[in-house]
Amino acid sequence: MAMKTVALLHPGEMGAAIGACLCGRGLRVVWASAGRSAATRSRANAAGLEDVGALERALGVADIVLSVCPPHGALELARRVADHGFRGVYVDANAVSPATVRNIGRVVEAAEATFADGGIIGPPPNPGVSSRIYLSGGRARDVAALFAGSNLEAIPLDSAAGAASALKACYAAWTKGATALLAAIRALATHEGVEAALLEEWKRTQPELPKRSEVVTAQARKAWRWIGEMEEIAASFEAAGLPAGFHLAAADLYRRLEGFKDGAAAPALAEVTAAFARGASRRKSASGARGRSSAPRAQAEAPARFKFGTAAIKRDAAKRLRSLKRS
């Protein structure tokens, strides 16, 4: 089957840039504006995408669906596409765990579509920017050929669906995970009054870290997008028999930065660390309220307080992992 028309779901910053790459290759790229924001419409228009209004219309003309959305919505979007009976090629290019992407594959294949797994590494592929999409599963090579010569380098993997998402998870586990860790370290140093001394020591022995620890300021406005990604990475670690707690903590840190979403300018590092502290205060306040409402039970279970680890994070981890497994 020739692939000449792509339905792009949905053109955020990354999706719009990818759509522009495909338009530049001579493909027809459509999208559905129903229910989308004015900002999304503006990006789609600038990228040269064709608005067909409703999702069912986009699916009706498309040979291939390219899903580029926040990870928490990836499975639901696949279900909607499957419910419309789409039988072309479905490419999930979202930052989800291998288990989630395999589940997505089962959903679309049950509707008789062909599935390909995609993992995007790098910023939106605008002119002069180097980015890559790794592809695995059915028709990965055919999908990769669509991007030949564009700003997005497509690299097919000779592996089943899940491999591309696994590679993306491993890469982001370090890049976005380390950004959260270093920002949290700066927050701790500030809280304890040793930030200046820490920076001096870093300059002596880890000279790249002072600058690296401030990367979070440039990323804070889009940190909300990484909450689900960190949770999916945590699920990937847990599925491999590895501890999931670090990336659940990273998700918690990024959740505390949601207030910077759509800000006009990047915040200062002091604003970021203050947001971390406010998030901690809210968690303590909620925990204290729960404790007061069940004081007799808390007294009866007092020895449990001395277990190592953070109980709130463990509860959140268990709840999230159970949810991911059910999906």
Secondary structure, DSSP 8 states (H G I E B T S, - for coil): ----EEEEE--SHHHHHHHHHHHHTT-EEEE--TT--HHHHHHHHHHT-EE-SSHHHHHHH-SEEEE---GGGHHHHHHHHHHTT--SEEEE-SS--HHHHHHHHHHHHHTT-EEEEEEEESS---TT--EEEEEEETTHHHHHHTTTTSSEEEEE-SS-TTHHHHHHHHHHHHHHHHHHHHHHHHHHHHHHT-HHHHHHHHHHH-TTHHHHTTHHHHHGGGGGGHHHHHHHHHHHHHHTTS--HHHHHHHHHHHTTGGGTT-SS---HHHHHHHHHHHHHHHHHHHHHHHHHTHHHHHHTGGGGGSSS-HHHHHHHHHHHHHHHH-
